[in-house]
């Protein structure tokens, strides 16, 4: 009997550009071929030309690694465009206020589109090309009003990029008690419809959301993320080393080091093998893409 073909997945490290410690951890995992994608914040506090050059260099040594734009519209970061609003103290609104405002349709899609355009153009200027994919910090790409602007801007400027949806096809009983994945499922349905209409590819499944504020066993979490994830699905992760910049920006600190330790250690490859999962390779990426495969 022939051995089953492994499920191929994206394992994407978010937040490159947030801090030097986050950047270093992500580069080390790319060099070790433990992840195959990273999302870059062009409004981050550690995204100067040296940070970009270091990422491009390590990615050149791992051609299976995709580099995407981590579109950012929430605090504590500042916009690239002069007239972006609403702001709070010169920075984007906090996540909760941003979500409420978009649910109530209080934001201007044209203003959002202008900022997203600036972030895409900044990526292209620094990396010399458009990103392989585009997603959103704190899943902001899924929000009402934002998703319309997001899809239109990607379609116009980076039509060959795929986009991240955050829904996961699992029985409802397996999702009850987990409010964050349930919310992402609800927001992802309309997002997928817009991506299909625009002809943009997206990942067919998603995992990686959990309560970042609690100390957790990341190996157990990763095991649950892989359970039922379809071929070409995406697992989001947030590895990093804690530094003063990270502490000043984000409450999610020590858990980043726990994620890094597991992904860099010996138990991670064993977990992938036990679940018959492999990281998606460049050779696996078909030239012809459907709206649900990339």
Secondary structure, DSSP 8 states (H G I E B T S, - for coil): ------EEEEEEEEEETS-HHHHHHHHHHHHTTS-SEEEE-TTSSS-SHHHHHHHHHHHHT-TT-EEEEEE--STT---SSTT--SEETTEE--HHHHHHHHHTT-S-HHHHHHHHHHHHHHHHHHHSS--SEEEEGGGGGGSTTHHHHHHHHHHHH-TT-EE--------HHHHTT-HHHHHHHHHHHHHHHHHHHHT--B-S-EE----TTS---HHHHHHHHHTT--TT-EEEE------HHHHHH-S--HHHHHHHHHHHSHHHHHHHHHTTEEE--GGGS-SS--TT--
